Amino acid sequence: MPSKCVLVVDDEPNVLKIVGRRLTAMGYEVMTASSGEDALKKAFARRPDLVLLDLLMPGMDGAEVCSRLKENAKTETVPVIMLTAAGMGDAETRGLKSGVLAVFNKPFLTDAFETIKNVLEGKKDYWTEQEE
């Protein structure tokens, strides 16, 4: 059975590298994009099973990318998890309004990767509560 494909979108090369390595170690195929425009091109060319999307990026931000993914028939059902360094208040609101499944604050904990695994495995109760 082919591995699930995750599109990781972030304008920080170190985030792409770290998250990509972790997901690869978990057995997933990883595509990366460093801008919103690049993310849309890659997602429309090859539909990923999940998108991990940074909120704050130059040019097109993550909320706009998510909205465009949800408006396209090819990618409208792809789950999107948003990553942000902006703080949870505004980021969470913007992300959820654009159609994301969950929002994690950077730097994120192991719980984020557990949630990613649960989503890719199709678990209905995908959310992993982070401990306070």
C-alpha positions as CSV (number, residue, x, y, z in Angstrom):
1,M,0.0,0.0,0.0
2,P,1.5,3.4,-1.0
3,S,2.4,5.8,1.8
4,K,0.2,8.8,2.5
5,C,1.5,12.1,1.1
6,V,1.8,15.2,3.2
7,L,2.4,18.7,1.7
8,V,4.3,20.9,4.2
9,V,4.1,24.6,3.5
10,D,6.3,27.1,5.3
11,D,8.6,30.0,4.3
12,E,11.2,28.9,6.9
13,P,13.6,26.3,5.4
14,N,14.4,24.9,8.8
15,V,10.8,24.2,9.6
16,L,10.4,22.4,6.2
17,K,13.5,20.3,6.9
18,I,12.6,19.4,10.5
19,V,9.0,18.6,9.9
20,G,9.8,16.8,6.6
21,R,12.4,14.6,8.4
22,R,9.9,13.7,11.2
23,L,7.1,12.8,8.8
24,T,9.5,10.8,6.6
25,A,10.6,8.9,9.7
26,M,6.9,8.2,10.4
27,G,6.6,6.6,7.0
28,Y,4.9,9.3,5.0
29,E,5.9,10.8,1.7
30,V,6.6,14.5,2.0
31,M,6.2,17.3,-0.5
32,T,7.4,20.8,0.5
33,A,6.5,24.3,-0.6
34,S,7.9,27.6,0.6
35,S,5.1,29.9,-0.6
36,G,1.4,29.9,-0.9
37,E,1.6,30.0,-4.7
38,D,4.0,27.0,-4.8
39,A,1.7,25.1,-2.4
40,L,-1.3,25.5,-4.7
41,K,0.6,24.5,-7.8
42,K,1.8,21.3,-6.0
43,A,-1.5,20.4,-4.4
44,F,-3.4,20.9,-7.7
45,A,-0.8,18.8,-9.7
46,R,-0.7,16.0,-7.1
47,R,-3.4,15.9,-4.5
48,P,-1.8,15.3,-1.1
49,D,-3.5,13.4,1.7
50,L,-2.9,16.2,4.2
51,V,-1.6,19.7,4.1
52,L,0.5,21.2,7.0
53,L,0.2,25.0,6.4
54,D,2.0,28.0,7.9
55,L,-0.3,30.9,8.5
56,L,2.1,33.8,8.3
57,M,4.0,33.8,4.9
58,P,4.9,36.6,2.6
59,G,2.6,37.1,-0.4
60,M,-0.3,34.7,0.0
61,D,-0.9,33.7,3.6
62,G,-2.0,30.3,4.9
63,A,-5.6,31.3,5.4
64,E,-5.9,32.3,1.7
65,V,-4.1,29.1,0.6
66,C,-6.6,27.0,2.7
67,S,-9.6,28.9,1.2
68,R,-8.4,28.3,-2.3
69,L,-7.8,24.6,-1.6
70,K,-11.3,24.3,-0.2
71,E,-12.8,26.1,-3.3
72,N,-11.1,23.6,-5.7
73,A,-13.0,20.4,-6.5
74,K,-9.7,18.4,-6.6
75,T,-8.6,19.5,-3.1
76,E,-11.7,20.5,-1.3
77,T,-11.7,17.4,0.9
78,V,-8.0,17.4,1.7
79,P,-7.5,18.0,5.5
80,V,-5.5,21.0,6.4
81,I,-3.6,21.6,9.7
82,M,-2.3,25.0,10.3
83,L,1.0,25.8,12.0
84,T,1.6,29.3,13.3
85,A,3.9,31.4,15.4
86,A,1.3,34.2,15.6
87,G,-0.3,33.0,18.8
88,M,-3.5,31.1,19.0
89,G,-6.2,33.7,19.3
90,D,-6.3,35.4,15.8
91,A,-4.5,32.5,14.1
92,E,-7.0,29.9,15.4
93,T,-9.9,32.1,14.3
94,R,-8.5,32.8,10.8
95,G,-7.6,29.2,10.3
96,L,-10.9,27.7,11.4
97,K,-12.8,30.2,9.2
98,S,-10.7,29.2,6.2
99,G,-11.5,25.5,6.8
100,V,-8.6,24.0,8.7
101,L,-9.0,21.0,10.8
102,A,-6.7,22.1,13.7
103,V,-4.2,24.8,14.5
104,F,-0.9,24.2,16.3
105,N,1.3,26.9,17.7
106,K,5.0,26.7,16.7
107,P,7.1,25.3,18.1
108,F,4.6,22.4,18.3
109,L,4.8,19.4,20.5
110,T,4.7,15.7,19.8
111,D,0.9,15.9,20.1
112,A,0.8,17.6,16.8
113,F,2.5,14.6,15.1
114,E,0.1,12.3,16.8
115,T,-2.9,14.3,15.5
116,I,-1.3,14.2,12.0
117,K,-1.0,10.4,12.2
118,N,-4.7,10.1,13.4
119,V,-5.9,12.3,10.5
120,L,-4.0,10.3,7.9
121,E,-5.2,7.0,9.4
122,G,-8.8,8.3,9.1
123,K,-9.6,8.2,12.7
124,K,-12.8,10.1,13.5
125,D,-11.5,11.2,16.8
126,Y,-8.3,12.6,15.4
127,W,-7.6,15.3,17.9
128,T,-5.0,14.7,20.6
129,E,-5.4,17.0,23.6
130,Q,-2.2,18.8,24.6
131,E,-1.4,18.6,28.2
132,E,-1.3,21.9,30.1
